[in-house]
């Protein structure tokens, strides 16, 4: 089995406690429970109470937590256990924290949009190509252009052409 490195990280909002989060893509619920030092049923309960904590489910239905989910679980634990928030209070705090992060993201998006990476000339050329493609696709194909991949069907005798029903079963 491959060894994964660990990253030393202080959980956001914790009092200097350093938790080791292994450097890997997905974590199972048992691993996250061990990292957060809570039972697995607590994590499942938190999933129902905090919309920010949504692990993916694999093909077998097993919860697969990403790094951000593990960090969110650690943040929830800190709010509930260390800072003494109630569940609704912790939920509201997480919403507020998320709102403060979103304007920074939207500002970064606006700044990147203000410097266009595609020129007007390039867009006009792309528009022209798309119109040509549309005109080619909208013209019906001629019958000679299409070839059937099936062999032509042979004539099957109709039931009325048979002289008697005995011929069907002979």
N, C-alpha and C positions, 0 to 999 in steps of 0.2 A: 504494500500500500504506500502511496506517495506521501511524503511528509510535507506539511504545510507550515510555512513560517508564521510567526505570530507578530502582531503589531501591538505595541504597548500604547494604550490610549486611555485617557481619562474620560470617563462618561460625562456627557454634558450636564453641568449642574451638580455633579457629585462633589463631595468635600475632599478632593485630592486623592480619592481612591482610584487606583489604576487597575483597570480590567484588561485582560489579554483577549483580544478578538482575533482568532486565527484569520490569516489572509487567504480566504477562499470564497468562491462564488455563492454557494448555498449552504445553509445550516439547517439541520433537522431540529424539530421542536425540543428534543431532549438536550441537544447541544446548547440551544438558546436558553433553556431552563437552567442548565448548569452555569452558563455565563452570567445570567441574571440572579442566580441563587434563589429561584422560586420554583414552585411545582409546575408541571406542564398544564394542569387544569387552570392555573392562574393565568398563563399566557393565553389559553383559549378564551377565558373570560375577558381578558383585556381586549382581545380581537373583537368581541361583541360590543364593548363599551367605547372603544377608541377607533374612529374611522381611519385614523392615520396609520394604524397597525394592520396591514393587509398582506399576509404572506401569500405567495403563490402556492397552488396545490399541484403536485405532480400527477402523472397518469394513474398512480395508485391511490390518489387522494391524500397522500402524505403532505403535510405542510412543509414548504421550503422557504426559509427566511433568507432574504438578502442582507447584506451588511447594513443598509439603511434601516431595515426592520429590526435588526439586533440593536442598533443605536437607539431607535425609537423605544424599544422595550426597556432598555436601560434608562432612558429619559423618563418614561412612565414610572418605573420603579423608584427613581430618585424623587419625582414629584410626590408620589403616594407615601413612600416609606420614610424618606429623609426629610422632606420639606413639609409633610403633614397635610397635603391637599386632600380634599375629598375627590371622588371620581369626577363629578361634574366640574369641580374647580380645576382639576388637572386637565380635563378635556378643554375647558375654556382657555387655560394657559397655553396649551399646545396650539389651539386655533390662533391665538394672538401672536405667538412666536412665528407661526407659519405665515400670517399676514404681513409681518415685518420683513420676512425674507422675500415674498413675492414682488414688492415694488422694485427691489434691487434687480431681480431677474428680468422684469419687464423693461427696466431702464437699459439693461445690457442688450436686450433684443432691439429696442428702439435705436440704440447707438449703432448696432450692426446694420440695421436697415437704412440708416441715414447715409451710409457709404455703399452705394450699389456696386456689386461685384460683376454685374452683367451690363454691358453697354446697350444703349437704345438700338444701335445698329444690329447687334446680335439678336435682340428680341424681335425686331422687324423681320430678320431672316428666318427666325424660328416660326413666326406667324405665317410667313409665306410658305414654308415647307409644310406646315400643318394644313393649310388650305389646299395645297396640291395633293396631299395624302387623302384628305376628305373627299376631294373630287374623284380621285381614283377609286376609292372605296364605294362611292355612291353610284357609280356607273355599273349597270347590270352586266354581267359577263355573258358573252355570246355562247350559244350552245356548243359550238365547235371547240371552244376554249376549255370547257370542262369535260373531263373523261371520267366515265364511271369506273369504279374500282371493282364492281361486281360483273360477273358474266351475265349476259342477257338471260332472262328467265325463259324456260321452255314452256310451250303451251300445255296447260294441264286440262284434261278432259273435264267438262262440266258434269254435274250429276245427272242432268236431264239428257245428256248424250249417251249415257249408259243404258243398255237395253233392259237390264233387270238388276235388282239388288243382289242377285246371286253372284254377279260378276265382281262385286266389290270384295266378297269374302273368299273367292277362289284362289 
